[in-house]
Amino acid sequence: MDVKTMEAFLNMKQNRYELVRVVSKEAKRISALLRLSDEEVQEKVTTIALRRVVEGKVKYRYAKPSGEE
């Protein structure tokens, strides 16, 4: 894993636990896409997902609790 990417992740201002959840969901999404395309990559999907989150390529938002407008 790239040290600069990890340092950038740790320096992000958002809640680290929420960011870990975002990275995890992105890694699962990338893994599913790779399975469908039969494409192989040289690095782990978690590394790819982490880099995408740090670069701001993954958009996420908090969902409103049900019943709230």
C-alpha positions as semicolon CSV with decimal commas, in nm:
position;residue;x (nm);y (nm);z (nm)
1;M;0,000;0,000;0,000
2;D;0,122;0,345;-0,085
3;V;0,238;0,529;0,229
4;K;0,140;0,871;0,092
5;T;-0,214;0,750;0,027
6;M;-0,244;0,613;0,380
7;E;-0,110;0,936;0,531
8;A;-0,358;1,139;0,326
9;F;-0,639;0,910;0,446
10;L;-0,539;0,953;0,811
11;N;-0,523;1,332;0,769
12;M;-0,875;1,360;0,627
13;K;-1,108;1,562;0,849
14;Q;-1,408;1,327;0,837
15;N;-1,480;1,054;1,089
16;R;-1,225;0,777;1,026
17;Y;-1,473;0,502;1,103
18;E;-1,718;0,634;0,846
19;L;-1,435;0,666;0,593
20;V;-1,340;0,302;0,655
21;R;-1,700;0,205;0,580
22;V;-1,691;0,409;0,258
23;V;-1,362;0,245;0,151
24;S;-1,504;-0,098;0,231
25;K;-1,817;-0,042;0,022
26;E;-1,609;0,095;-0,266
27;A;-1,377;-0,208;-0,249
28;K;-1,678;-0,441;-0,267
29;R;-1,813;-0,246;-0,564
30;I;-1,479;-0,263;-0,747
31;S;-1,447;-0,634;-0,670
32;A;-1,792;-0,703;-0,816
33;L;-1,711;-0,504;-1,130
34;L;-1,384;-0,692;-1,176
35;R;-1,563;-1,025;-1,139
36;L;-1,815;-0,927;-1,406
37;S;-1,549;-0,808;-1,649
38;D;-1,298;-1,092;-1,587
39;E;-1,033;-0,823;-1,570
40;E;-0,723;-0,868;-1,354
41;V;-0,546;-0,590;-1,166
42;Q;-0,201;-0,586;-1,012
43;E;-0,298;-0,430;-0,679
44;K;-0,556;-0,514;-0,416
45;V;-0,907;-0,373;-0,449
46;T;-0,880;-0,217;-0,102
47;T;-0,577;-0,018;-0,219
48;I;-0,764;0,099;-0,528
49;A;-1,069;0,194;-0,319
50;L;-0,857;0,380;-0,063
51;R;-0,685;0,580;-0,336
52;R;-1,020;0,667;-0,497
53;V;-1,160;0,794;-0,164
54;V;-0,850;1,004;-0,092
55;E;-0,860;1,153;-0,445
56;G;-1,225;1,248;-0,395
57;K;-1,353;1,022;-0,674
58;V;-1,600;0,847;-0,441
59;K;-1,899;1,056;-0,342
60;Y;-2,093;0,967;-0,031
61;R;-2,354;1,127;0,187
62;Y;-2,540;1,047;0,505
63;A;-2,888;0,905;0,457
64;K;-3,168;1,066;0,652
65;P;-3,325;0,836;0,910
66;S;-3,659;0,696;0,796
67;G;-3,953;0,915;0,885
68;E;-3,750;1,236;0,868
69;E;-3,799;1,489;0,589
